[in-house]
């Protein structure tokens, strides 16, 4: 039956097989992407646990730079240096 349809429409068998395989692959990748977007956001860790952050601070008076990589919250207070709070150079939202 299939060869009869291919002969009637004049399509080579290899082209049809490749088209079916590519369509299947596109549908599989699309469904995987949709499932990934539908996954719920994981709950934040309990208060007090360390979280990964990537924030760089600089002291305005002496120029000392500090990079913070772990913190108890996502928006930590800047550290103090030369008796003043340090300024944020780069934060997670700027990278």
Secondary structure, DSSP 4 states (H G I P E B T S, - for coil): -HHHHHHHHT--HHHHHHHHHHHHHHHHHHHHHHHHHHSPPPPPPPTTS-EEEEEEEE-TTT--EEEEEEESSSSPPPPEETTEEPEEEE-TTT-
